[in-house]
């Protein structure tokens, strides 16, 4: 990959990671009523989808909120890992920076909720958020590691 392409790739990935963090912080800044309306809208869509597919499951608002926490941070972990990977090839940096930024984001996220009307920050949500980041980072780590081993094996064959 030439230098110009690498720079463009890094800028795009950095922007996407920053956008994901801003999206998370925006959701945290919503007051309790707006947040409830948003999550109930998602809940209604999911429950209607299950009903349409004749699946007899009705999810709770709390379950959808917790899944949203995990999903947001799984996406963030994915973006962070790929972004950091574009800047370095040192494994410890890829993992530590992605996990570190994810953890700090989760802490700030819950702190923002302390100042949002009707909301509260939860330590359990910090753990759930960080678990989402960890899951994404380690899945990607193993995918890239397997791809690297496969490529090395193929190179040795020729």
C-alpha positions as CSV (number, residue, x, y, z in Angstrom):
1,X,0.0,0.0,0.0
2,X,1.5,3.3,-1.0
3,X,1.9,6.2,1.5
4,X,-1.0,8.3,0.2
5,X,-3.5,5.4,0.4
6,X,-2.3,4.6,3.9
7,X,-2.8,8.2,5.1
8,X,-6.3,8.2,3.6
9,X,-7.1,4.9,5.3
10,X,-5.9,6.2,8.6
11,X,-7.9,9.4,8.3
12,X,-11.1,7.6,7.5
13,X,-10.7,5.0,10.3
14,X,-9.8,7.7,12.8
15,X,-12.8,9.7,11.7
16,X,-15.1,6.7,12.0
17,X,-13.8,5.9,15.5
18,X,-14.2,9.5,16.6
19,X,-17.8,9.5,15.2
20,X,-18.6,6.3,17.1
21,X,-17.4,7.9,20.3
22,X,-19.4,11.1,19.6
23,X,-22.5,9.0,18.9
24,X,-22.1,7.1,22.2
25,X,-21.6,10.4,24.1
26,X,-24.6,11.9,22.4
27,X,-26.8,9.0,23.5
28,X,-25.5,9.4,27.0
29,X,-26.4,13.1,27.0
30,X,-30.1,12.4,26.3
31,X,-32.4,13.0,29.2
32,X,-34.3,10.0,30.6
33,X,-37.5,10.7,28.7
34,X,-35.8,11.0,25.3
35,X,-33.6,7.9,26.0
36,X,-36.7,5.9,27.0
37,X,-38.6,7.0,23.8
38,X,-35.5,6.0,21.7
39,X,-35.1,2.5,23.4
40,X,-38.8,1.8,23.3
41,X,-38.9,2.6,19.6
42,X,-36.1,0.0,19.0
43,X,-37.9,-2.4,21.3
44,X,-41.1,-2.1,19.3
45,X,-39.3,-2.7,16.1
46,X,-37.6,-5.8,17.4
47,X,-40.8,-7.2,19.0
48,X,-42.7,-6.6,15.8
49,X,-40.0,-8.3,13.8
50,X,-40.3,-11.4,16.1
51,X,-44.1,-11.3,15.8
52,X,-43.8,-11.1,12.0
53,X,-41.5,-14.1,12.0
54,X,-43.9,-16.0,14.3
55,X,-41.3,-16.1,17.0
56,X,-43.0,-16.1,20.4
57,X,-40.5,-13.9,22.3
58,X,-41.2,-10.5,23.8
59,X,-38.1,-8.6,24.9
60,X,-38.0,-6.2,27.8
61,X,-36.8,-2.6,27.6
62,X,-34.0,-3.3,30.0
63,X,-32.7,-6.2,27.9
64,X,-32.7,-4.0,24.7
65,X,-30.9,-1.2,26.6
66,X,-28.2,-3.6,27.8
67,X,-27.8,-5.1,24.3
68,X,-27.5,-1.6,22.9
69,X,-24.7,-0.9,25.3
70,X,-22.9,-4.1,24.2
71,X,-23.5,-3.5,20.5
72,X,-22.3,0.1,20.5
73,X,-19.1,-0.8,22.3
74,X,-18.6,-3.9,20.1
75,X,-18.7,-1.6,17.1
76,X,-16.4,0.8,18.8
77,X,-13.9,-1.9,19.7
78,X,-13.9,-3.1,16.1
79,X,-13.2,0.4,14.8
80,X,-10.6,1.1,17.4
81,X,-8.7,-2.1,16.8
82,X,-8.7,-1.6,13.0
83,X,-7.7,2.1,13.4
84,X,-4.8,1.4,15.8
85,X,-3.8,-1.5,13.5
86,X,-3.5,0.9,10.6
87,X,-0.9,2.9,12.6
88,X,1.2,0.1,14.0
89,X,2.1,-3.5,13.6
90,X,3.0,-4.1,17.2
91,X,0.5,-6.5,18.7
92,X,0.6,-5.0,22.2
93,X,-0.1,-1.5,20.9
94,X,-3.1,-2.8,18.8
95,X,-4.6,-4.5,21.8
96,X,-3.7,-2.1,24.6
97,X,-4.6,1.1,22.8
98,X,-8.0,-0.2,21.6
99,X,-8.8,-1.6,25.0
100,X,-7.6,1.5,26.8
101,X,-9.5,4.0,24.6
102,X,-12.6,1.7,24.9
103,X,-12.4,1.7,28.7
104,X,-11.9,5.4,29.0
105,X,-14.8,6.0,26.6
106,X,-17.0,3.7,28.8
107,X,-16.0,5.6,31.9
108,X,-16.7,9.0,30.3
109,X,-20.0,7.7,28.9
110,X,-21.3,6.7,32.3
111,X,-20.0,10.0,33.8
112,X,-21.9,12.0,31.2
113,X,-25.1,10.1,32.2
114,X,-24.6,11.4,35.8
115,X,-25.2,14.9,34.4
116,X,-28.1,14.0,32.1
117,X,-31.6,14.7,33.6
118,X,-33.2,11.6,35.1
119,X,-30.2,9.4,34.2
120,X,-27.6,7.7,36.3
121,X,-24.2,6.3,35.6
122,X,-23.8,2.6,36.4
123,X,-20.5,0.8,37.1
124,X,-22.1,-2.4,35.7
125,X,-22.6,-0.6,32.4
126,X,-18.9,0.3,32.3
127,X,-18.2,-3.4,32.7
128,X,-20.7,-4.3,30.0
129,X,-19.4,-1.6,27.6
130,X,-15.8,-2.7,28.2
131,X,-16.8,-6.4,27.6
132,X,-18.2,-5.3,24.2
133,X,-14.9,-3.7,23.3
134,X,-12.9,-6.7,24.6
135,X,-15.1,-9.1,22.6
136,X,-14.5,-7.2,19.4
137,X,-10.8,-6.7,19.9
138,X,-10.1,-10.4,20.7
139,X,-12.3,-11.7,17.9
140,X,-10.4,-9.4,15.4
141,X,-7.1,-10.3,17.0
142,X,-7.7,-14.0,16.3
143,X,-9.1,-13.4,12.8
144,X,-6.0,-11.4,11.9
145,X,-3.7,-13.9,13.5
146,X,-5.2,-16.8,11.6
147,X,-5.1,-14.8,8.4
148,X,-1.4,-14.0,9.0
149,X,-0.5,-17.6,9.7
150,X,-2.4,-18.7,6.6
151,X,-0.6,-16.1,4.5
152,X,2.8,-17.2,5.9
153,X,2.0,-20.8,5.2
154,X,1.0,-20.0,1.6
155,X,4.1,-17.9,1.1
156,X,6.3,-20.8,2.2
157,X,4.6,-23.1,-0.3
158,X,5.8,-21.0,-3.2
